[in-house]
């Protein structure tokens, strides 16, 4: 009985350690816009970051 509890405990600790190990890919895009006005030049920088995981979407059933 002690062996079963110990084995279950070790398995649960190992599985909890694996959580968060999924690989993430990050892509980003950066865009700069320069606006000239009589009082000077202004630069606006827009940066967008998209995170994706390796999970495949569910298959659509017909």
PQR file of N, CA, C, O and H, with PARSE charges and radii, in Angstrom:
ATOM      1  N   UNK A   1       0.826  -1.188   0.000 -0.4000 1.5000
ATOM      2  CA  UNK A   1       0.000   0.000   0.000 -0.0000 2.0000
ATOM      3  C   UNK A   1       0.876   1.260   0.000  0.5500 1.7000
ATOM      4  O   UNK A   1       0.566   2.241  -0.676 -0.5500 1.4000
ATOM      5  N   UNK A   2       1.967   1.220   0.763 -0.4000 1.5000
ATOM      6  CA  UNK A   2       2.868   2.370   0.804 -0.0000 2.0000
ATOM      7  C   UNK A   2       3.547   2.584  -0.538  0.5500 1.7000
ATOM      8  O   UNK A   2       3.790   3.718  -0.949 -0.5500 1.4000
ATOM      9  H   UNK A   2       2.219   0.423   1.312  0.4000 1.0000
ATOM     10  N   UNK A   3       3.852   1.478  -1.221 -0.4000 1.5000
ATOM     11  CA  UNK A   3       4.485   1.591  -2.529 -0.0000 2.0000
ATOM     12  C   UNK A   3       3.547   2.245  -3.541  0.5500 1.7000
ATOM     13  O   UNK A   3       3.980   3.063  -4.353 -0.5500 1.4000
ATOM     14  H   UNK A   3       3.655   0.557  -0.887  0.4000 1.0000
ATOM     15  N   UNK A   4       2.271   1.889  -3.496 -0.4000 1.5000
ATOM     16  CA  UNK A   4       1.302   2.481  -4.423 -0.0000 2.0000
ATOM     17  C   UNK A   4       1.158   3.976  -4.166  0.5500 1.7000
ATOM     18  O   UNK A   4       1.093   4.760  -5.113 -0.5500 1.4000
ATOM     19  H   UNK A   4       1.919   1.224  -2.837  0.4000 1.0000
ATOM     20  N   UNK A   5       1.106   4.375  -2.919 -0.4000 1.5000
ATOM     21  CA  UNK A   5       0.976   5.789  -2.582 -0.0000 2.0000
ATOM     22  C   UNK A   5       2.232   6.544  -3.005  0.5500 1.7000
ATOM     23  O   UNK A   5       2.149   7.642  -3.555 -0.5500 1.4000
ATOM     24  H   UNK A   5       1.158   3.738  -2.149  0.4000 1.0000
ATOM     25  N   UNK A   6       3.387   5.954  -2.747 -0.4000 1.5000
ATOM     26  CA  UNK A   6       4.653   6.597  -3.137 -0.0000 2.0000
ATOM     27  C   UNK A   6       4.749   6.741  -4.650  0.5500 1.7000
ATOM     28  O   UNK A   6       5.175   7.782  -5.149 -0.5500 1.4000
ATOM     29  H   UNK A   6       3.455   5.062  -2.300  0.4000 1.0000
ATOM     30  N   UNK A   7       4.357   5.704  -5.382 -0.4000 1.5000
ATOM     31  CA  UNK A   7       4.394   5.743  -6.842 -0.0000 2.0000
ATOM     32  C   UNK A   7       3.437   6.804  -7.378  0.5500 1.7000
ATOM     33  O   UNK A   7       3.787   7.557  -8.287 -0.5500 1.4000
ATOM     34  H   UNK A   7       4.010   4.858  -4.977  0.4000 1.0000
ATOM     35  N   UNK A   8       2.229   6.863  -6.814 -0.4000 1.5000
ATOM     36  CA  UNK A   8       1.255   7.862  -7.246 -0.0000 2.0000
ATOM     37  C   UNK A   8       1.754   9.270  -6.941  0.5500 1.7000
ATOM     38  O   UNK A   8       1.557  10.187  -7.738 -0.5500 1.4000
ATOM     39  H   UNK A   8       1.945   6.251  -6.076  0.4000 1.0000
ATOM     40  N   UNK A   9       2.390   9.441  -5.805 -0.4000 1.5000
ATOM     41  CA  UNK A   9       2.920  10.749  -5.427 -0.0000 2.0000
ATOM     42  C   UNK A   9       4.038  11.177  -6.375  0.5500 1.7000
ATOM     43  O   UNK A   9       4.080  12.330  -6.804 -0.5500 1.4000
ATOM     44  H   UNK A   9       2.550   8.696  -5.157  0.4000 1.0000
ATOM     45  N   UNK A  10       4.925  10.271  -6.695 -0.4000 1.5000
ATOM     46  CA  UNK A  10       6.026  10.585  -7.615 -0.0000 2.0000
ATOM     47  C   UNK A  10       5.486  10.906  -9.008  0.5500 1.7000
ATOM     48  O   UNK A  10       5.957  11.838  -9.659 -0.5500 1.4000
ATOM     49  H   UNK A  10       4.891   9.335  -6.345  0.4000 1.0000
ATOM     50  N   UNK A  11       4.503  10.139  -9.461 -0.4000 1.5000
ATOM     51  CA  UNK A  11       3.915  10.386 -10.778 -0.0000 2.0000
ATOM     52  C   UNK A  11       3.213  11.742 -10.829  0.5500 1.7000
ATOM     53  O   UNK A  11       3.312  12.451 -11.831 -0.5500 1.4000
ATOM     54  H   UNK A  11       4.121   9.382  -8.931  0.4000 1.0000
ATOM     55  N   UNK A  12       2.512  12.106  -9.766 -0.4000 1.5000
ATOM     56  CA  UNK A  12       1.817  13.392  -9.769 -0.0000 2.0000
ATOM     57  C   UNK A  12       2.799  14.555  -9.711  0.5500 1.7000
ATOM     58  O   UNK A  12       2.575  15.583 -10.349 -0.5500 1.4000
ATOM     59  H   UNK A  12       2.432  11.531  -8.952  0.4000 1.0000
ATOM     60  N   UNK A  13       3.878  14.406  -8.960 -0.4000 1.5000
ATOM     61  CA  UNK A  13       4.896  15.461  -8.906 -0.0000 2.0000
ATOM     62  C   UNK A  13       5.570  15.612 -10.263  0.5500 1.7000
ATOM     63  O   UNK A  13       5.829  16.732 -10.704 -0.5500 1.4000
ATOM     64  H   UNK A  13       4.060  13.571  -8.442  0.4000 1.0000
ATOM     65  N   UNK A  14       5.853  14.514 -10.921 -0.4000 1.5000
ATOM     66  CA  UNK A  14       6.490  14.564 -12.239 -0.0000 2.0000
ATOM     67  C   UNK A  14       5.567  15.206 -13.270  0.5500 1.7000
ATOM     68  O   UNK A  14       6.021  15.991 -14.102 -0.5500 1.4000
ATOM     69  H   UNK A  14       5.643  13.604 -10.563  0.4000 1.0000
ATOM     70  N   UNK A  15       4.271  14.877 -13.220 -0.4000 1.5000
ATOM     71  CA  UNK A  15       3.344  15.464 -14.188 -0.0000 2.0000
ATOM     72  C   UNK A  15       3.134  16.945 -13.918  0.5500 1.7000
ATOM     73  O   UNK A  15       2.953  17.717 -14.861 -0.5500 1.4000
ATOM     74  H   UNK A  15       3.903  14.239 -12.544  0.4000 1.0000
ATOM     75  N   UNK A  16       3.154  17.362 -12.661 -0.4000 1.5000
ATOM     76  CA  UNK A  16       3.009  18.783 -12.352 -0.0000 2.0000
ATOM     77  C   UNK A  16       4.249  19.553 -12.791  0.5500 1.7000
ATOM     78  O   UNK A  16       4.155  20.730 -13.140 -0.5500 1.4000
ATOM     79  H   UNK A  16       3.301  16.736 -11.896  0.4000 1.0000
ATOM     80  N   UNK A  17       5.394  18.910 -12.778 -0.4000 1.5000
ATOM     81  CA  UNK A  17       6.619  19.544 -13.240 -0.0000 2.0000
ATOM     82  C   UNK A  17       6.633  19.747 -14.740  0.5500 1.7000
ATOM     83  O   UNK A  17       7.317  20.644 -15.234 -0.5500 1.4000
ATOM     84  H   UNK A  17       5.471  17.954 -12.495  0.4000 1.0000
ATOM     85  N   UNK A  18       5.895  18.937 -15.470 -0.4000 1.5000
ATOM     86  CA  UNK A  18       5.845  19.044 -16.921 -0.0000 2.0000
ATOM     87  C   UNK A  18       4.876  20.122 -17.392  0.5500 1.7000
ATOM     88  O   UNK A  18       4.933  20.530 -18.552 -0.5500 1.4000
ATOM     89  H   UNK A  18       5.340  18.209 -15.069  0.4000 1.0000
ATOM     90  N   UNK A  19       4.002  20.583 -16.532 -0.4000 1.5000
ATOM     91  CA  UNK A  19       3.036  21.609 -16.918 -0.0000 2.0000
ATOM     92  C   UNK A  19       3.797  22.890 -17.218  0.5500 1.7000
ATOM     93  O   UNK A  19       4.668  23.291 -16.446 -0.5500 1.4000
ATOM     94  H   UNK A  19       3.955  20.251 -15.590  0.4000 1.0000
ATOM     95  N   UNK A  20       3.482  23.521 -18.312 -0.4000 1.5000
ATOM     96  CA  UNK A  20       4.158  24.753 -18.693 -0.0000 2.0000
ATOM     97  C   UNK A  20       5.369  24.532 -19.570  0.5500 1.7000
ATOM     98  O   UNK A  20       6.049  25.492 -19.932 -0.5500 1.4000
ATOM     99  H   UNK A  20       2.775  23.196 -18.939  0.4000 1.0000
ATOM    100  N   UNK A  21       5.649  23.315 -19.913 -0.4000 1.5000
ATOM    101  CA  UNK A  21       6.800  23.024 -20.760 -0.0000 2.0000
ATOM    102  C   UNK A  21       6.437  23.082 -22.239  0.5500 1.7000
ATOM    103  O   UNK A  21       7.265  22.777 -23.098 -0.5500 1.4000
ATOM    104  H   UNK A  21       5.096  22.535 -19.619  0.4000 1.0000
ATOM    105  N   UNK A  22       5.224  23.466 -22.528 -0.4000 1.5000
ATOM    106  CA  UNK A  22       4.789  23.519 -23.916 -0.0000 2.0000
ATOM    107  C   UNK A  22       5.497  24.667 -24.620  0.5500 1.7000
ATOM    108  O   UNK A  22       5.646  25.759 -24.071 -0.5500 1.4000
ATOM    109  H   UNK A  22       4.552  23.714 -21.830  0.4000 1.0000
ATOM    110  N   UNK A  23       5.920  24.402 -25.826 -0.4000 1.5000
ATOM    111  CA  UNK A  23       6.689  25.385 -26.580 -0.0000 2.0000
ATOM    112  C   UNK A  23       5.770  26.459 -27.154  0.5500 1.7000
ATOM    113  O   UNK A  23       4.729  26.156 -27.737 -0.5500 1.4000
ATOM    114  H   UNK A  23       5.799  23.516 -26.273  0.4000 1.0000
ATOM    115  N   UNK A  24       6.167  27.713 -26.983 -0.4000 1.5000
ATOM    116  CA  UNK A  24       5.403  28.823 -27.528 -0.0000 2.0000
ATOM    117  C   UNK A  24       6.239  29.531 -28.587  0.5500 1.7000
ATOM    118  O   UNK A  24       7.452  29.685 -28.448 -0.5500 1.4000
ATOM    119  H   UNK A  24       7.013  27.960 -26.510  0.4000 1.0000
ATOM    120  N   UNK A  25       5.570  29.951 -29.633 -0.4000 1.5000
ATOM    121  CA  UNK A  25       6.230  30.737 -30.659 -0.0000 2.0000
ATOM    122  C   UNK A  25       5.684  32.155 -30.571  0.5500 1.7000
ATOM    123  O   UNK A  25       4.488  32.364 -30.367 -0.5500 1.4000
ATOM    124  H   UNK A  25       4.584  29.826 -29.747  0.4000 1.0000
ATOM    125  N   UNK A  26       6.568  33.112 -30.725 -0.4000 1.5000
ATOM    126  CA  UNK A  26       6.176  34.506 -30.656 -0.0000 2.0000
ATOM    127  C   UNK A  26       6.570  35.197 -31.944  0.5500 1.7000
ATOM    128  O   UNK A  26       7.706  35.081 -32.403 -0.5500 1.4000
ATOM    129  H   UNK A  26       7.540  32.942 -30.890  0.4000 1.0000
ATOM    130  N   UNK A  27       5.637  35.907 -32.514 -0.4000 1.5000
ATOM    131  CA  UNK A  27       5.956  36.719 -33.677 -0.0000 2.0000
ATOM    132  C   UNK A  27       5.516  38.146 -33.376  0.5500 1.7000
ATOM    133  O   UNK A  27       4.503  38.373 -32.714 -0.5500 1.4000
ATOM    134  H   UNK A  27       4.714  36.001 -32.141  0.4000 1.0000
ATOM    135  N   UNK A  28       6.271  39.074 -33.858 -0.4000 1.5000
ATOM    136  CA  UNK A  28       5.932  40.465 -33.602 -0.0000 2.0000
ATOM    137  C   UNK A  28       6.128  41.276 -34.867  0.5500 1.7000
ATOM    138  O   UNK A  28       6.932  40.939 -35.736 -0.5500 1.4000
ATOM    139  H   UNK A  28       7.094  38.890 -34.396  0.4000 1.0000
ATOM    140  N   UNK A  29       5.375  42.345 -34.942 -0.4000 1.5000
ATOM    141  CA  UNK A  29       5.529  43.266 -36.060 -0.0000 2.0000
ATOM    142  C   UNK A  29       5.647  44.669 -35.491  0.5500 1.7000
ATOM    143  O   UNK A  29       4.977  45.018 -34.519 -0.5500 1.4000
ATOM    144  H   UNK A  29       4.722  42.619 -34.237  0.4000 1.0000
ATOM    145  N   UNK A  30       6.495  45.456 -36.098 -0.4000 1.5000
ATOM    146  CA  UNK A  30       6.751  46.804 -35.621 -0.0000 2.0000
ATOM    147  C   UNK A  30       6.557  47.764 -36.789  0.5500 1.7000
ATOM    148  O   UNK A  30       7.080  47.552 -37.883 -0.5500 1.4000
ATOM    149  H   UNK A  30       7.039  45.173 -36.888  0.4000 1.0000
ATOM    150  N   UNK A  31       5.792  48.823 -36.532 -0.4000 1.5000
ATOM    151  CA  UNK A  31       5.520  49.789 -37.590 -0.0000 2.0000
ATOM    152  C   UNK A  31       5.768  51.194 -37.045  0.5500 1.7000
ATOM    153  O   UNK A  31       5.291  51.548 -35.967 -0.5500 1.4000
ATOM    154  H   UNK A  31       5.367  48.995 -35.643  0.4000 1.0000
ATOM    155  N   UNK A  32       6.514  51.978 -37.799 -0.4000 1.5000
ATOM    156  CA  UNK A  32       6.785  53.356 -37.424 -0.0000 2.0000
ATOM    157  C   UNK A  32       6.109  54.281 -38.416  0.5500 1.7000
ATOM    158  O   UNK A  32       6.185  54.075 -39.628 -0.5500 1.4000
ATOM    159  H   UNK A  32       6.902  51.690 -38.675  0.4000 1.0000
ATOM    160  N   UNK A  33       5.445  55.306 -37.889 -0.4000 1.5000
ATOM    161  CA  UNK A  33       4.777  56.294 -38.718 -0.0000 2.0000
ATOM    162  C   UNK A  33       5.317  57.666 -38.340  0.5500 1.7000
ATOM    163  O   UNK A  33       5.295  58.045 -37.169 -0.5500 1.4000
ATOM    164  H   UNK A  33       5.384  55.473 -36.905  0.4000 1.0000
ATOM    165  N   UNK A  34       5.804  58.415 -39.336 -0.4000 1.5000
ATOM    166  CA  UNK A  34       6.315  59.758 -39.084 -0.0000 2.0000
ATOM    167  C   UNK A  34       5.313  60.768 -39.604  0.5500 1.7000
ATOM    168  O   UNK A  34       4.857  60.691 -40.745 -0.5500 1.4000
ATOM    169  H   UNK A  34       5.822  58.107 -40.287  0.4000 1.0000
ATOM    170  N   UNK A  35       4.981  61.712 -38.747 -0.4000 1.5000
ATOM    171  CA  UNK A  35       4.032  62.756 -39.099 -0.0000 2.0000
ATOM    172  C   UNK A  35       4.753  64.093 -39.000  0.5500 1.7000
ATOM    173  O   UNK A  35       5.297  64.449 -37.954 -0.5500 1.4000
ATOM    174  H   UNK A  35       5.351  61.775 -37.820  0.4000 1.0000
ATOM    175  N   UNK A  36       4.746  64.828 -40.113 -0.4000 1.5000
ATOM    176  CA  UNK A  36       5.383  66.149 -40.134 -0.0000 2.0000
ATOM    177  C   UNK A  36       4.311  67.214 -40.002  0.5500 1.7000
ATOM    178  O   UNK A  36       3.331  67.212 -40.747 -0.5500 1.4000
ATOM    179  H   UNK A  36       4.305  64.539 -40.962  0.4000 1.0000
ATOM    180  N   UNK A  37       4.495  68.127 -39.055 -0.4000 1.5000
ATOM    181  CA  UNK A  37       3.591  69.243 -38.834 -0.0000 2.0000
ATOM    182  C   UNK A  37       4.419  70.524 -38.833  0.5500 1.7000
ATOM    183  O   UNK A  37       5.647  70.465 -38.762 -0.5500 1.4000
ATOM    184  H   UNK A  37       5.291  68.129 -38.449  0.4000 1.0000
ATOM    185  N   UNK A  38       3.771  71.667 -38.909 -0.4000 1.5000
ATOM    186  CA  UNK A  38       4.530  72.919 -38.882 -0.0000 2.0000
ATOM    187  C   UNK A  38       5.347  73.091 -37.593  0.5500 1.7000
ATOM    188  O   UNK A  38       6.370  73.775 -37.599 -0.5500 1.4000
ATOM    189  H   UNK A  38       2.774  71.715 -38.967  0.4000 1.0000
ATOM    190  N   UNK A  39       4.900  72.473 -36.484 -0.4000 1.5000
ATOM    191  CA  UNK A  39       5.629  72.639 -35.224 -0.0000 2.0000
ATOM    192  C   UNK A  39       6.728  71.594 -35.030  0.5500 1.7000
ATOM    193  O   UNK A  39       7.491  71.688 -34.069 -0.5500 1.4000
ATOM    194  H   UNK A  39       4.068  71.918 -36.478  0.4000 1.0000
ATOM    195  N   UNK A  40       6.829  70.597 -35.920 -0.4000 1.5000
ATOM    196  CA  UNK A  40       7.883  69.595 -35.787 -0.0000 2.0000
ATOM    197  C   UNK A  40       7.471  68.255 -36.361  0.5500 1.7000
ATOM    198  O   UNK A  40       6.431  68.135 -37.010 -0.5500 1.4000
ATOM    199  H   UNK A  40       6.209  70.521 -36.701  0.4000 1.0000
ATOM    200  N   UNK A  41       8.295  67.249 -36.117 -0.4000 1.5000
ATOM    201  CA  UNK A  41       8.038  65.900 -36.603 -0.0000 2.0000
ATOM    202  C   UNK A  41       7.753  64.978 -35.427  0.5500 1.7000
ATOM    203  O   UNK A  41       8.445  65.015 -34.409 -0.5500 1.4000
ATOM    204  H   UNK A  41       9.139  67.346 -35.591  0.4000 1.0000
ATOM    205  N   UNK A  42       6.734  64.157 -35.579 -0.4000 1.5000
ATOM    206  CA  UNK A  42       6.367  63.200 -34.536 -0.0000 2.0000
ATOM    207  C   UNK A  42       6.475  61.795 -35.109  0.5500 1.7000
ATOM    208  O   UNK A  42       6.040  61.539 -36.232 -0.5500 1.4000
ATOM    209  H   UNK A  42       6.172  64.126 -36.405  0.4000 1.0000
ATOM    210  N   UNK A  43       7.052  60.894 -34.339 -0.4000 1.5000
ATOM    211  CA  UNK A  43       7.166  59.499 -34.755 -0.0000 2.0000
ATOM    212  C   UNK A  43       6.297  58.641 -33.838  0.5500 1.7000
ATOM    213  O   UNK A  43       6.434  58.689 -32.616 -0.5500 1.4000
ATOM    214  H   UNK A  43       7.405  61.103 -33.426  0.4000 1.0000
ATOM    215  N   UNK A  44       5.404  57.855 -34.439 -0.4000 1.5000
ATOM    216  CA  UNK A  44       4.538  56.948 -33.688 -0.0000 2.0000
ATOM    217  C   UNK A  44       4.987  55.525 -33.998  0.5500 1.7000
ATOM    218  O   UNK A  44       5.037  55.121 -35.160 -0.5500 1.4000
ATOM    219  H   UNK A  44       5.293  57.815 -35.432  0.4000 1.0000
ATOM    220  N   UNK A  45       5.310  54.777 -32.964 -0.4000 1.5000
ATOM    221  CA  UNK A  45       5.758  53.398 -33.122 -0.0000 2.0000
ATOM    222  C   UNK A  45       4.688  52.466 -32.576  0.5500 1.7000
ATOM    223  O   UNK A  45       4.284  52.583 -31.419 -0.5500 1.4000
ATOM    224  H   UNK A  45       5.270  55.105 -32.020  0.4000 1.0000
ATOM    225  N   UNK A  46       4.229  51.539 -33.413 -0.4000 1.5000
ATOM    226  CA  UNK A  46       3.233  50.554 -33.017 -0.0000 2.0000
ATOM    227  C   UNK A  46       3.858  49.180 -33.105  0.5500 1.7000
ATOM    228  O   UNK A  46       4.374  48.794 -34.154 -0.5500 1.4000
ATOM    229  H   UNK A  46       4.557  51.444 -34.353  0.4000 1.0000
ATOM    230  N   UNK A  47       3.816  48.432 -32.002 -0.4000 1.5000
ATOM    231  CA  UNK A  47       4.380  47.088 -31.986 -0.0000 2.0000
ATOM    232  C   UNK A  47       3.302  46.104 -31.552  0.5500 1.7000
ATOM    233  O   UNK A  47       2.643  46.301 -30.530 -0.5500 1.4000
ATOM    234  H   UNK A  47       3.397  48.746 -31.150  0.4000 1.0000
ATOM    235  N   UNK A  48       3.128  45.049 -32.333 -0.4000 1.5000
ATOM    236  CA  UNK A  48       2.112  44.041 -32.047 -0.0000 2.0000
ATOM    237  C   UNK A  48       2.799  42.695 -31.892  0.5500 1.7000
ATOM    238  O   UNK A  48       3.604  42.301 -32.736 -0.5500 1.4000
ATOM    239  H   UNK A  48       3.663  44.889 -33.162  0.4000 1.0000
ATOM    240  N   UNK A  49       2.479  41.984 -30.805 -0.4000 1.5000
ATOM    241  CA  UNK A  49       3.093  40.691 -30.526 -0.0000 2.0000
ATOM    242  C   UNK A  49       2.002  39.631 -30.477  0.5500 1.7000
ATOM    243  O   UNK A  49       0.979  39.812 -29.816 -0.5500 1.4000
ATOM    244  H   UNK A  49       1.825  42.304 -30.119  0.4000 1.0000
ATOM    245  N   UNK A  50       2.224  38.529 -31.174 -0.4000 1.5000
ATOM    246  CA  UNK A  50       1.264  37.435 -31.227 -0.0000 2.0000
ATOM    247  C   UNK A  50       1.945  36.170 -30.732  0.5500 1.7000
ATOM    248  O   UNK A  50       2.994  35.777 -31.244 -0.5500 1.4000
ATOM    249  H   UNK A  50       3.055  38.382 -31.711  0.4000 1.0000
ATOM    250  N   UNK A  51       1.341  35.533 -29.728 -0.4000 1.5000
ATOM    251  CA  UNK A  51       1.885  34.286 -29.198 -0.0000 2.0000
ATOM    252  C   UNK A  51       1.025  33.122 -29.696  0.5500 1.7000
ATOM    253  O   UNK A  51      -0.203  33.165 -29.637 -0.5500 1.4000
ATOM    254  H   UNK A  51       0.489  35.853 -29.313  0.4000 1.0000
ATOM    255  N   UNK A  52       1.691  32.100 -30.178 -0.4000 1.5000
ATOM    256  CA  UNK A  52       0.995  30.899 -30.620 -0.0000 2.0000
ATOM    257  C   UNK A  52       1.636  29.693 -29.953  0.5500 1.7000
ATOM    258  O   UNK A  52       2.817  29.708 -29.609 -0.5500 1.4000
ATOM    259  H   UNK A  52       2.689  32.065 -30.226  0.4000 1.0000
ATOM    260  N   UNK A  53       0.842  28.658 -29.778 -0.4000 1.5000
ATOM    261  CA  UNK A  53       1.361  27.425 -29.218 -0.0000 2.0000
ATOM    262  C   UNK A  53       1.367  26.361 -30.307  0.5500 1.7000
ATOM    263  O   UNK A  53       0.847  26.575 -31.402 -0.5500 1.4000
ATOM    264  H   UNK A  53      -0.118  28.645 -30.057  0.4000 1.0000
ATOM    265  N   UNK A  54       1.947  25.237 -30.004 -0.4000 1.5000
ATOM    266  CA  UNK A  54       2.043  24.153 -30.968 -0.0000 2.0000
ATOM    267  C   UNK A  54       0.780  23.305 -31.003  0.5500 1.7000
ATOM    268  O   UNK A  54       0.735  22.300 -31.713 -0.5500 1.4000
ATOM    269  H   UNK A  54       2.370  25.063 -29.115  0.4000 1.0000
ATOM    270  N   UNK A  55      -0.228  23.684 -30.264 -0.4000 1.5000
ATOM    271  CA  UNK A  55      -1.463  22.900 -30.235 -0.0000 2.0000
ATOM    272  C   UNK A  55      -2.168  23.000 -31.589  0.5500 1.7000
ATOM    273  O   UNK A  55      -2.188  24.059 -32.216 -0.5500 1.4000
ATOM    274  H   UNK A  55      -0.191  24.501 -29.688  0.4000 1.0000
ATOM    275  N   UNK A  56      -2.736  21.899 -32.021 -0.4000 1.5000
ATOM    276  CA  UNK A  56      -3.475  21.890 -33.258 -0.0000 2.0000
ATOM    277  C   UNK A  56      -4.948  22.143 -32.932  0.5500 1.7000
ATOM    278  O   UNK A  56      -5.453  21.634 -31.932 -0.5500 1.4000
ATOM    279  H   UNK A  56      -2.720  21.038 -31.512  0.4000 1.0000
ATOM    280  N   UNK A  57      -5.631  22.912 -33.752 -0.4000 1.5000
ATOM    281  CA  UNK A  57      -7.042  23.162 -33.489 -0.0000 2.0000
ATOM    282  C   UNK A  57      -7.855  21.883 -33.667  0.5500 1.7000
ATOM    283  O   UNK A  57      -7.427  20.977 -34.382 -0.5500 1.4000
ATOM    284  H   UNK A  57      -5.221  23.326 -34.565  0.4000 1.0000
ATOM    285  N   UNK A  58      -9.018  21.796 -33.028 -0.4000 1.5000
ATOM    286  CA  UNK A  58      -9.840  20.601 -33.179 -0.0000 2.0000
ATOM    287  C   UNK A  58     -10.319  20.435 -34.613  0.5500 1.7000
ATOM    288  O   UNK A  58     -10.545  21.411 -35.328 -0.5500 1.4000
ATOM    289  H   UNK A  58      -9.366  22.532 -32.447  0.4000 1.0000
ATOM    290  N   UNK A  59     -10.465  19.199 -35.011 -0.4000 1.5000
ATOM    291  CA  UNK A  59     -10.899  18.885 -36.369 -0.0000 2.0000
ATOM    292  C   UNK A  59     -12.404  19.108 -36.466  0.5500 1.7000
ATOM    293  O   UNK A  59     -13.167  18.646 -35.617 -0.5500 1.4000
ATOM    294  H   UNK A  59     -10.281  18.406 -34.430  0.4000 1.0000
ATOM    295  N   UNK A  60     -12.822  19.821 -37.511 -0.4000 1.5000
ATOM    296  CA  UNK A  60     -14.249  20.069 -37.710 -0.0000 2.0000
ATOM    297  C   UNK A  60     -14.922  18.811 -38.234  0.5500 1.7000
ATOM    298  O   UNK A  60     -14.434  18.164 -39.160 -0.5500 1.4000
ATOM    299  H   UNK A  60     -12.202  20.196 -38.200  0.4000 1.0000
ATOM    300  N   UNK A  61     -16.045  18.481 -37.627 -0.4000 1.5000
ATOM    301  CA  UNK A  61     -16.782  17.295 -38.057 -0.0000 2.0000
ATOM    302  C   UNK A  61     -17.867  17.716 -39.035  0.5500 1.7000
ATOM    303  O   UNK A  61     -18.617  18.655 -38.770 -0.5500 1.4000
ATOM    304  H   UNK A  61     -16.442  19.007 -36.874  0.4000 1.0000
ATOM    305  N   UNK A  62     -17.951  17.012 -40.179 -0.4000 1.5000
ATOM    306  CA  UNK A  62     -18.978  17.382 -41.189 -0.0000 2.0000
ATOM    307  C   UNK A  62     -20.364  17.008 -40.758  0.5500 1.7000
ATOM    308  O   UNK A  62     -21.324  17.249 -41.489 -0.5500 1.4000
ATOM    309  H   UNK A  62     -17.341  16.249 -40.393  0.4000 1.0000
TER
END
